[in-house]
Amino acid sequence: MSAPQADGTPDLTSWIKENHRYMLRVAFMMSRDPWLAEDITQEACLKIFRAWQNKQQRDLILTSRGYVFNIVRNTFLNHWKTRSRINHHEVPPGPEYDEVFRDSDTKLRDLIFDLPEDERALLIFHYHFRMHILDAGRQLGISKHGAYRLRDRAHNSLRALLQDQED
């Protein structure tokens, strides 16, 4: 845990050192680009820096990984909305980029980002971070039964989006 400052406020620098790797993994999982993930993580750290002086927000940051996940996710989504700066479908050429895999990966990622936020977050926690459904639900602040219902709803939504795309 972060070492407290003289006034009892936990030290932001220590907290960032302890949690930077987690935020970077979340950003990379969303962007699939290590340089973009670094940028997103830095922007998320800036948002946390701005929120750190507010005790209520600082307490949420210190106690809830789900809250930190939301900060990183929202930073990524803000970047995604302003993608006019770069072409997000551009992939460097090379033999290691299989055409079929690249296209399906991009399409699947786009479909996942078309899901409602709570469904998308649960799927990311469960499949990418390999969290049990109960733990993923806990991170999102929902009950055991709510987590399972949300997972089923997310699977059904993703299935419907895939079927729509096939038609």
Secondary structure, DSSP 8 states (H G I E B T S, - for coil): ---B-TTS-B-HHHHHHHHHHHHHHHHHHHH--HHHHHHHHHHHHHHHHHHTTSHHHHHHHHH-HHHHHHHHHHHHHHHHHTGGGS-TT----STTS-HHHHHHHHHHHHHHHHS-HHHHHHHIIIIIS---HHHHHHHHT--HHHHHHHHHHHHHHHHHHHHHHH-
